[in-house]
Amino acid sequence: MIISEMAQLTKISEYTLRYYEKKELIIVSRDARGRRNYDENDIEWIRFIQRLKETGMPLRDIKKYSDLRAEGDQTIPERRVMLETHRLFVVAEQQKWTQNLCNLDAKIEYYATMPLTTDQTKF
């Protein structure tokens, strides 16, 4: 499939897909006319890259993971360690956001119990 179809399917802009290619996060085959030719494996890989980004993995780490992936199955142990390490980061972020949400809820509840006054500037 061509880049416009891939962009529509993955909901990632053509610009971003080209950027991923430029940064060598994805390697796309070309047809006889030089147009990008994406396949089903590319779809899943691009979706995986997007999920890694959404969890906060830096592009330099995604690039390292991508390079290891390109080297083949012998790099699975190293890729697994990368994902396990990143999982620890995600869990820590999740705990931080849970605490932040509790703090917001407490403040909202505090405000809900306060009578309305003319001075509402107190935290």
Sequence and secondary structure as in RCSB ss.txt:
>XXXX:A:sequence
MIISEMAQLTKISEYTLRYYEKKELIIVSRDARGRRNYDENDIEWIRFIQRLKETGMPLRDIKKYSDLRAEGDQT
IPERRVMLETHRLFVVAEQQKWTQNLCNLDAKIEYYATMPLTTDQTKF
>XXXX:A:secstr
  HHHHHHHHT  HHHHHHHHHTTS   EE TTS EE  HHHHHHHHHHHHHHHTT  HHHHHHHHHHHHH GGG
HHHHHHHHHHHHHHHHHHHHHHHHHHHHHHHHHHHHHHS   S     
